[in-house]
Amino acid sequence: MRSEAEAVASIPERRLALSVQGLTYGFPGAAPLFDGLSFDAAEGEFVTLLAASGLGKTTLFRLLAGLLKPQAGTIRIGTHADRKPENPEHSPASPGKGRVAYMPQRDCLMPWRSVLDNAALGLELAGVSRQEARKRVRELLPAFGLADAETKRPYKLSGGMRQRVSFLRSMLAGGDVLLLDEPFSALDAMTRMEMQLWLLSVWERERKTILFVTHDIDEALLLSDRVLVASSSPVSALHEIPVRLRRPRRYEDVLDGTFADAKRKALALLGRREGGGSR
Amino acid sequence: MRRRRAASAVPVVLFVLLLAVVWQLGTTLFRVPHYIVPKLSDVLVSLWEDRGVLGRHFAVTLEESLLGLAISAVFGTLTAACIEGSKLARRTLYPLLVASQTVPIVALSPIMVMWFGYELWSKVAVVVLFTFFPLAVNTADGFRSADAEIGEWMRSMGASRRALWTKWKLPSALPGFFTGLKLAAAISVGGATLGEWLGGEAGLGMYAKRASNLLRGEAVFAGVLLLSAMGIGLFLAASLLERFALAGRREVRREGAVW
């Protein structure tokens, strides 16, 4: 009884880093992509959106990043209570409060900047002086496996290294939520696995709120606390699959029975969309 | 790297030497009149004997070219930035810029003399007429080639307008700017020469024209040789500047094979 009461009492304590309510968006002249979509992510939670291609993942990220304005609904980022509800979209002109840090699918590094200066860009944009930014990046480079690459230009790096620089850049930009848009989709299978485990280790250390988007079921389940499956278009409701695997995770966890159950569930959800044949 | 670059210059040096030999032997064997094609040796002698005068004229033409290039670089970049920064400017300035190329610059040049007189600035103005277009258009294209996703990422991180320009657009436009600068450097000397023909008291173009009036073929060729050497020199200087400014970018290494 007592523990149950405690559990109930702890629910309001769950501080949301990201809260999306009734989000509606569609490009002019096309069918809507999102229709009354709601979801959230708690502080320090790793949430993955699992969706087939073409469901508007990238558009969703652009909405969350404030690059597009929702046609209806609200997007709340961060735990700041004083955000005005009538101005739900994050305005790029007013940085500081309730920001997301977006990591694009393509690394988008600047060819004229070294690894050090590329990674420091996020900090620079947040108003940190160049010297201070470099100092803070330098401290983190070894942990990101980039210690020897400090002065290298992006074209000299492997795909995995470029993604690590891109991740570091976004992480240091200092948002409340990290949005990762299929960051490993362009990597070969071995590098990809390495990067997934690497991301987990960074996340264990930093405990940032992460919203990850992928169309790879295994990746989604291996990384996340919760997987949200988008199974129909327009996306209006998400099916939640909690992943009850222990932390920290290891790659062998994919052989776990819990993993297989969750994967079966995800496959069924995604399969229903294909079998639905409503379109 | 350096040795390979030096080795790649061997064929062109040999070819130039071969041309020189053919020139010298041809004019001697076929007794070509000196006012048609002078012997190379006579041209070299003329270069040496007139070195004081030629040096002064060289400096004048070089000054006109460099000033014109500098003005074009500044205003070309500003124009390109306007075209990049404002939709209205893109729709008004850019088409006008392209249309301006249908106006024969040679026909416009006398107007420059009317406006700026017979001294230095009319020549500089003609150089600007020649060099403004390649600089403005290539720099504008450089701005347009900026990776849009990088800009979008920066905007999502709350980048200011200023940060977008200084950290993203300007560095992105540099390769285009240098393409324009190299082109402009190569043709700037031609502009200066034309300006001098239209009315001037000094400069290599004027020197060559005067020498041709006197039927001094070897002096004409001496002037022309120096003019083309100046053009090549300016082009190489622009390339060097480019290599320095874009050091470490992959693009430069690829096309950097020539120079």
Interface residues (C-beta under 8 A of the other chain):
Chain A: R62 A65 G66 L67 P92 A93 S94 P95 G96 R99 V100 A101 Y102 P104 R106 C108 M110 P111 W112 S114 L121 G122 E124 L125 A126 R153 Y155 A173 G175
Chain B: D147 E149 I150 E152 W153 M154 R155 S156 M157 G158 A159 A163 K167 W168 P171 L174 L246 G248 R249 R250 E251
